[in-house]
C-alpha cells in the first residue's frame, strides 16, 4: 500500500497561518514558525480585548452618568439606588446617552430618583 505524505494539506495549513500573519513586522510575516507564534499570541490578545471592551464601555457609561448626576446635585450610587426604587429600568448605556443628548430628560430622571428615596 502506498504511503500518503500529505504535502498538500501541510502547505494549505501553513499558507493559512501565513495569511493571518500578513502585515506583521519582519520575519513574523514570512517564516512559518515565527508566524505561527505571532498568530497564536495575537489571537490571545484579541480574545482578551473582546472582554476588556465590555469593561471599558461600562466604565465610560458610568463616568458619563456620574457627571450628569453631579450636575444635578447627586452622586452616582444614590442616583442608581433611587432609579431602582422608582422602578425605572434603563440600562447604563441608555442613561449615558440621555445624559449627553438630553440633559433636561436626565434632570427629570434625577428628580424621580430623589423622590423615590424620600
Protein Blocks (a to p, Z undefined) as FASTA:
>chain_A
ZZdehlmmmmmmmmmmmmmmgoiahjllmpmklmmmmmmmmmmmmmmmmmmmmmmmmmmm
mmmmmmmmmmnopafklmmmmmmmnopacdfklmmmmmmmmmmlmmmmmmmmmmmmZZ
